[in-house]
Amino acid sequence: MNETASSSERYRQGMATRRTVLGDAHVDRAAAASTEFDRPFQELITEAAWGHVWSRPALTKRERSIVTIALLAALGQDDEVAMHVRATVNTGASREDICEALLHVAIYAGVPAANHAIKIAKQTFAQMDADKAA
């Protein structure tokens, strides 16, 4: 990582928040897969998304989780929807919260977007349940 970025307070806060929301295993995998090419992107999202937006006190992690899943579903970002559904175990967003958010997606972004996100959420929850049972 860039010495300046990795030593900034915003980066340190972002990394702590990112780990809290996504979990150490996910963040460690992302860091291990990082290359010189995408390292600037990883620094950007750590500082901006996690160090600035996700670290602000006005919304709880649960509320940010709900908003994020709805936005990602509306944008058709399947992998990100699944990642943030998995993160609900750390944010406190319930399955009911996610269902309600996806109902909003259906009305405001379209039924196909919500339908697809519901499919992804169901698959992700099923995998989470299977992992928990194992």
Sequence and secondary structure as in RCSB ss.txt:
>XXXX:A:sequence
MNETASSSERYRQGMATRRTVLGDAHVDRAAAASTEFDRPFQELITEAAWGHVWSRPALTKRERSIVTIALLAAL
GQDDEVAMHVRATVNTGASREDICEALLHVAIYAGVPAANHAIKIAKQTFAQMDADKAA
>XXXX:A:secstr
  HHHHHSHHHHHHHHHHHHHH HHHHHHHHHH  TTTHHHHHHIIIIIIIIITT SSS HHHHHHHHHHHHHHH
T HHHHHHHHHTHHHH   HHHHHHHHHHHHHHT HHHHHHHHHHHHHHHHHHHHHHH 
